[in-house]
Amino acid sequence: MFSDNLDALIANDEMEDETKFSLEAKMQQSIINVDKQLMAKRNMLLNIEKETLMTLKAQLSSIPKKKEEKPAQNKFTVIGNG
């Protein structure tokens, strides 16, 4: 989108060079501003994701671990199987 407009701007022979350069600079500044806003949103989403993962990790680590229960052995069943 911007590159098409920039190419058309460069190819335009009716404009003065000063006007071309100022418009090109404005377009580049607009691209930079949009990129800054996008990076801020990406960082915000990354921070939210990190916080969510840390919360889940804390919740998982707070669950007590269960020990394996061995079946109760009866003296008579052990002798009978042997």
Secondary structure, DSSP 8 states (H G I E B T S, - for coil): -HHHHHHHHHH-SSS-HHHHHHHHHHHHHHHHHHHHHHHHHHHHHHHHHHHHHHHHHHHHHTS-----------HHHHHHH-
